[in-house]
Amino acid sequence: MLAILGGAGAACAWAVSILCSSRSSRLIDPMAVVAWVMLVGLVITVPLVVVTGVPASLHGAALVCLILSGAGNVCGLVMNYYALRIGQVSLVAPIISTEGAIAAVISVIAGASLAVAVAVALFVIVSGVALASVPAPDAAIEDAAHHPRVVLFAIGATLAFGTSLYATGRAAAVLPASWVVLSARLIGAVALALPLAVTGRLRLTSQAVPFLVASGLAEVAGFFSYSWGSRHGLAIAAVLSSQFAVVALAVSYVRFGERLSRVQLAGVVCVVVGVAALSVLRACPRPAGLIWPMLYEC
């Protein structure tokens, strides 16, 4: 039950974040959106870090992974928000949800073995992204022109998020969760918010404030909710948290009236199913038996 609550809480929080960001990124520059979201998260995280104290393992490989985790998250958010500025949530969110697949590929490059079942799930995800990338035949000329850029920004964000996710896993194994959360917020504040403020580009409108605050809170809440849920059931929490794209897709359909073509919808379904399957395969222990190892091992 606690794993379900943690995973579902993370999915809802990250869905709130991406939905709010899709609105704020149309009101102010996406880079300013990331900067404000990071500043909001920094205000929340710093007190938690102070309470935790400086960990003894904050050096060497752990520090490198922590920096890579934060930098990848910030870069991913910038590209994600640019995609949301000109594209639909119903298209961007499912592509972004493939970040786990990217992390899996990176782990293979780093030396991990690739199971056959995992390879099939990755193929389904890639096929889904390809189908979702096909412009709708009846789309407006302006939307059709923006479509390739939306997909490229979303894929770039996914690559950055996947790299961040892999580094986050390595860092979280030896560092407190509060420090892992702090990484992106601190890097975003120093490398993005500060230069924007100095050059007068850290702009803010009253209409964007509620969306920025909600995004910042949701980003931090989602991470902690997932961390809490995974302690009570990693497989369940992983599967449920990866479905933030489904929540965002449903809300964007009902609230924003977004529509996808049949080909794009088929692609989104492939992505969601592939991500769910990959989460199960990576999180669940391998059961004993003769058939399963043949599917799971290379």
C-alpha positions, 0 to 999 in steps of 0.5 A: 500500500505504501509503495502504491501511495509513493509511486502514485504520488510521484506520478501525480506530482510530476504530471502537475509539474509538466502541466504547469510548466506547459502554461508558464513556458508560454508566458515567459522565456523557458530558461527563466521558467527553469530558473524560477522553478529551481529557485523555488526548489532551492528554498525548500531543499536547503533547510533539509540539507542543513538538517542532514549535514554534510555527508562524509562520502561527498567526494570523488565519484559520488561528487562527479555523479551528483554534478552530472545529475544536477546538470542533466536535470537542468539541461533537460528541463530547459529543452523540455520547457522549450518543447512545451512552449510550442508543442502539446503536452500530450505529445511531449510528456510520453516522449519525456517519460522514456528517460528510464529507457535512456538510463537503461541504455547508458547502464549497458554502455557502462558495462551492464548486460542487456536482457532480451526482454529489456531490449524488446521493451526498448524497441517498443519505446523507440517505435512509439516515439517514431510514430508519435513524431509523425505530424498529423495530416490535418494539422494546421500549417503552423503546427506542422512546421513546429512539430519537428522542433517539438520532437527534437526538443523532447528527445534532447530533454529525454537524453539529458534526463536519462543521463541525469537519472543514471547519475542520480541512481549512482549518487543516491546509493551513497548520498542522502536524498536531500543532497541529490535533490539539492544538486539540480536546484543549486546548479540551476540557481548558479548557472542559470538564475544568476546570469539571467538576473545579472543580464536582466533576463530573469523576468516574471509575470503575475500570471506565471507565478502560480504555475512556477511555484506549483512546478517547483513544489511538484518537482521536489515532492515527486522525487521524495514521494518516489524515494519513499515509495521505492523503499516499500516496493521498488517495482510498484513505485517504479511502474506507477511513477513512470505513468506521469505521462498518462496523467498528463495526457488525460488532463491535457485531453480534458482540460486543454482540449488537445488531440492527437492523430491516430498514428500519434496516439498509437505511438503514445500508447507504445511509449506508455506500455514500453515504459511500464514494461521496462520499469517492471523488468528493471525493478522486479527480481528474476523469478526462477524457472526455465523459460524466464531466464531465456527471455531475460538473459542475453 
